[in-house]
Amino acid sequence: MFSTRISADLRAALEAAAQASGRSLSQEFEVRFRSAFAENPRVDRATDAVIGSGILGIVVSQLQNHKDPAARWHNDPYCWQQAVAAATTILNLYRPAKAKPVSYTPPGSVGVDAVRQAESFVEQWVLDVQTATPAVSMSKPEKLLPSRLREQMGHALADRPEVFGRSSEHWKEISRIGARFSELMRKARSDEAQHGKANPADLKLIRDIAKKLQSLIPEQQDDAA
């Protein structure tokens, strides 16, 4: 027997998973907890998070040739060249301080736009990992994986890249301020719906935070950011 306290949203997620799998709650918990120990001992956790089943694996799995949606990197030259661009991008982003970045110029059919798409996928995932927080609500499943990858690779490696030319601290500040801005906007809309107007103090805060965000976000920012 093992007793532990878990949050209500995690229990709800476990119960839903148990119902879907046909297992009991205890069985579901054990299966998922046991799988956490099933890591390949020959692959360190940071490597797995960056180029194994982590960021690079996710990006390469998402790459598509729009002329052939079923194509993948291992059977289509277009997707393969995008995958090489993605791999080059991620290795450059996480390179040691004294290492010089390498470049990749795709031969033949893949143009600059296709390569840039692959690079942008990588950069956005790296940014999501950098701004991830440990305590993530189960109601936001899209935030769970970046949080796990960040924990796997460790803060020093996770925060190394300067995505879109800005440090991780810069993007984390934008993320923190943006979360506060969203919270105030939701409150203002709720107040308007219930009382016909928003709190003037909240509106002033919203304007001040908007100005702060505008000063932090680069003028010539990539669309993917």
Backbone torsions as a table, in degrees:
resi	resn	phi	psi	omega
1	MET	NA	142.9	178.6
2	PHE	-142.3	124.7	-178.2
3	SER	-114.2	132.9	177.8
4	THR	-149.3	157.0	178.8
5	ARG	-98.1	128.9	177.1
6	ILE	-126.6	160.2	-179.0
7	SER	-71.5	157.0	-176.9
8	ALA	-62.7	-38.2	-177.8
9	ASP	-70.7	-32.3	176.7
10	LEU	-69.8	-40.1	177.5
11	ARG	-62.4	-42.2	179.3
12	ALA	-61.9	-39.8	178.9
13	ALA	-66.5	-39.9	177.8
14	LEU	-64.8	-42.0	180.0
15	GLU	-64.0	-40.5	179.0
16	ALA	-65.9	-40.6	179.3
17	ALA	-66.3	-40.0	179.4
18	ALA	-63.9	-41.1	179.4
19	GLN	-64.6	-40.1	-179.0
20	ALA	-68.8	-34.0	-176.6
21	SER	-89.6	-15.2	-177.9
22	GLY	82.0	11.7	179.0
23	ARG	-97.0	163.6	173.2
24	SER	-75.4	166.5	179.4
25	LEU	-60.4	-42.2	179.2
26	SER	-63.7	-41.9	179.2
27	GLN	-64.8	-41.6	179.8
28	GLU	-63.0	-43.3	179.3
29	PHE	-60.4	-46.0	-177.1
30	GLU	-66.2	-41.9	179.7
31	VAL	-59.7	-45.9	-177.3
32	ARG	-73.2	-36.9	179.8
33	PHE	-70.2	-39.6	179.3
34	ARG	-64.5	-38.0	-178.4
35	SER	-64.0	-23.1	178.6
36	ALA	-65.8	-21.2	-179.9
37	PHE	-96.9	3.1	-175.3
38	ALA	-92.4	37.1	179.7
39	GLU	-80.4	148.7	178.1
40	ASN	-70.8	117.6	-176.6
41	PRO	-66.4	-15.5	-180.0
42	ARG	-87.3	-8.0	179.0
43	VAL	-117.9	117.1	-179.7
44	ASP	-69.8	156.8	-170.5
45	ARG	-63.1	-38.0	-179.7
46	ALA	-65.6	-42.4	178.9
47	THR	-63.1	-42.5	179.3
48	ASP	-62.8	-39.3	-178.6
49	ALA	-69.0	-31.3	-176.7
50	VAL	-91.1	-51.9	-171.9
51	ILE	-125.0	2.3	178.1
52	GLY	-93.3	-107.5	177.3
53	SER	-89.5	8.7	-178.1
54	GLY	-91.9	-130.4	-169.0
55	ILE	-58.6	-52.0	-176.6
56	LEU	-63.8	-42.4	178.9
57	GLY	-60.4	-40.6	179.1
58	ILE	-65.0	-47.2	-177.6
59	VAL	-63.7	-48.5	-177.7
60	VAL	-62.2	-34.8	178.3
61	SER	-68.0	-23.2	-178.0
62	GLN	-91.6	-15.0	-177.3
63	LEU	-66.1	141.1	-177.8
64	GLN	-140.0	149.7	167.5
65	ASN	-98.7	111.2	-173.7
66	HIS	-63.5	-19.7	176.2
67	LYS	-79.0	-18.1	179.5
68	ASP	-147.3	82.2	-174.0
69	PRO	-57.4	-23.6	-179.2
70	ALA	-82.3	-10.6	-176.5
71	ALA	-69.1	148.5	177.0
72	ARG	-135.0	170.8	-171.5
73	TRP	-58.2	-29.5	-174.7
74	HIS	-87.6	-3.9	178.6
75	ASN	-136.4	10.4	-177.7
76	ASP	-141.9	121.9	-177.7
77	PRO	-58.0	-37.8	-179.2
78	TYR	-61.6	-51.7	-179.8
79	CYS	-66.4	-34.9	179.6
80	TRP	-63.5	-42.9	179.8
81	GLN	-67.1	-36.1	174.0
82	GLN	-63.4	-40.9	-179.8
83	ALA	-63.1	-40.3	177.6
84	VAL	-63.3	-40.8	177.7
85	ALA	-63.2	-40.0	178.8
86	ALA	-65.4	-42.9	-179.9
87	ALA	-64.3	-41.8	178.2
88	THR	-62.4	-42.3	-178.9
89	THR	-61.6	-47.2	-175.2
90	ILE	-70.6	-35.9	177.1
91	LEU	-67.9	-35.3	175.8
92	ASN	-66.8	-41.4	-178.0
93	LEU	-64.3	-35.3	-176.7
94	TYR	-102.7	16.7	-177.6
95	ARG	-67.6	153.6	175.5
96	PRO	-61.6	158.8	-173.6
97	ALA	-56.6	-37.4	-175.1
98	LYS	-92.1	-1.8	-178.7
99	ALA	-84.3	141.2	177.5
100	LYS	-88.4	139.3	179.6
101	PRO	-66.1	149.5	175.9
102	VAL	-102.0	156.8	-179.2
103	SER	-115.3	156.9	178.4
104	TYR	-133.3	120.2	175.9
105	THR	-112.2	109.6	-175.4
106	PRO	-69.8	133.9	176.2
107	PRO	-80.5	153.4	168.6
108	GLY	74.1	-126.2	-161.3
109	SER	-77.6	-24.7	-174.7
110	VAL	-81.1	122.3	-177.9
111	GLY	-88.9	179.3	-178.3
112	VAL	-61.1	-39.0	-178.6
113	ASP	-62.4	-40.9	-179.7
114	ALA	-66.4	-41.3	178.0
115	VAL	-65.1	-42.3	-179.6
116	ARG	-63.5	-34.1	177.3
117	GLN	-62.1	-44.9	178.5
118	ALA	-62.8	-43.1	178.9
119	GLU	-62.0	-41.5	-178.0
120	SER	-66.1	-38.3	176.1
121	PHE	-57.7	-46.3	179.8
122	VAL	-62.6	-48.7	-176.7
123	GLU	-61.1	-39.8	-179.7
124	GLN	-67.6	-39.2	177.7
125	TRP	-66.0	-40.7	177.4
126	VAL	-61.8	-42.0	177.8
127	LEU	-62.9	-41.6	178.5
128	ASP	-62.1	-39.1	178.6
129	VAL	-67.5	-41.9	-178.3
130	GLN	-64.4	-34.9	-176.5
131	THR	-96.5	5.7	-180.0
132	ALA	-70.8	148.8	177.7
133	THR	-116.4	152.2	-176.7
134	PRO	-62.6	-43.9	-176.4
135	ALA	-91.4	102.0	-177.8
136	VAL	-115.7	132.3	178.5
137	SER	-66.9	140.4	177.5
138	MET	-66.2	-13.0	177.7
139	SER	-78.3	-6.2	179.0
140	LYS	-122.5	70.7	-175.4
141	PRO	-59.7	-27.4	-179.5
142	GLU	-67.0	-17.3	179.9
143	LYS	-92.5	-14.0	-174.7
144	LEU	-68.1	-45.3	-176.1
145	LEU	-66.2	-47.4	176.1
146	PRO	-56.9	-37.1	178.8
147	SER	-64.7	-42.1	179.7
148	ARG	-67.1	-41.8	179.8
149	LEU	-63.6	-38.7	178.1
150	ARG	-62.7	-42.4	179.3
151	GLU	-65.3	-37.8	-178.8
152	GLN	-65.0	-44.2	-174.5
153	MET	-85.9	-15.7	-179.9
154	GLY	84.8	151.2	-173.6
155	HIS	-61.8	-40.9	-175.2
156	ALA	-59.9	-43.7	179.3
157	LEU	-76.9	-41.4	-178.6
158	ALA	-60.0	-36.6	-175.4
159	ASP	-90.5	1.7	-175.3
160	ARG	-66.4	-47.2	-174.8
161	PRO	-65.9	148.3	171.6
162	GLU	-106.5	86.3	-175.1
163	VAL	-71.9	134.5	-177.8
164	PHE	54.1	29.0	175.0
165	GLY	79.2	12.0	-179.2
166	ARG	-125.6	147.1	-178.8
167	SER	-70.3	163.4	178.7
168	SER	-62.8	-36.5	179.1
169	GLU	-62.5	-37.5	178.0
170	HIS	-61.5	-48.2	-177.6
171	TRP	-70.5	-34.1	178.1
172	LYS	-66.8	-35.5	177.0
173	GLU	-65.7	-42.3	176.8
174	ILE	-60.5	-42.4	-179.8
175	SER	-63.2	-43.4	179.7
176	ARG	-64.2	-46.1	-179.1
177	ILE	-67.7	-38.4	178.9
178	GLY	-63.2	-37.8	178.7
179	ALA	-65.3	-40.4	177.9
180	ARG	-65.6	-40.1	178.3
181	PHE	-61.3	-45.9	180.0
182	SER	-62.8	-40.1	179.4
183	GLU	-62.0	-44.2	179.9
184	LEU	-67.9	-37.8	178.8
185	MET	-64.1	-42.4	177.5
186	ARG	-61.9	-40.9	179.4
187	LYS	-65.0	-42.9	-179.5
188	ALA	-62.5	-42.9	179.1
189	ARG	-65.1	-39.8	178.8
190	SER	-64.3	-42.4	178.8
191	ASP	-63.7	-40.4	178.7
192	GLU	-63.6	-41.2	-179.5
193	ALA	-67.3	-37.1	-175.5
194	GLN	-88.7	-37.6	-172.5
195	HIS	-118.7	-1.7	178.2
196	GLY	87.3	-10.0	177.3
197	LYS	-159.7	156.7	179.6
198	ALA	-89.9	160.1	177.4
199	ASN	-66.1	124.3	-179.3
200	PRO	-55.6	-36.5	179.3
201	ALA	-64.4	-39.2	178.1
202	ASP	-66.0	-40.4	179.9
203	LEU	-63.4	-38.5	177.3
204	LYS	-64.5	-43.2	177.9
205	LEU	-61.0	-41.0	179.4
206	ILE	-60.6	-44.4	179.4
207	ARG	-64.1	-42.8	-179.5
208	ASP	-64.1	-42.3	-179.4
209	ILE	-68.2	-37.4	178.4
210	ALA	-61.0	-41.0	177.8
211	LYS	-64.9	-40.0	179.3
212	LYS	-63.7	-44.6	178.5
213	LEU	-62.1	-40.7	-179.7
214	GLN	-62.5	-34.8	179.8
215	SER	-75.0	-24.2	-177.6
216	LEU	-89.0	-31.2	-176.9
217	ILE	-82.5	127.5	-179.3
218	PRO	-57.9	144.3	-179.6
219	GLU	-65.1	-42.4	-178.9
220	GLN	-102.1	65.3	-176.1
221	GLN	-91.8	140.4	177.3
222	ASP	-62.4	144.1	-179.0
223	ASP	-56.4	-34.2	-176.7
224	ALA	-67.2	-20.6	-179.6
225	ALA	-74.8	NA	NA
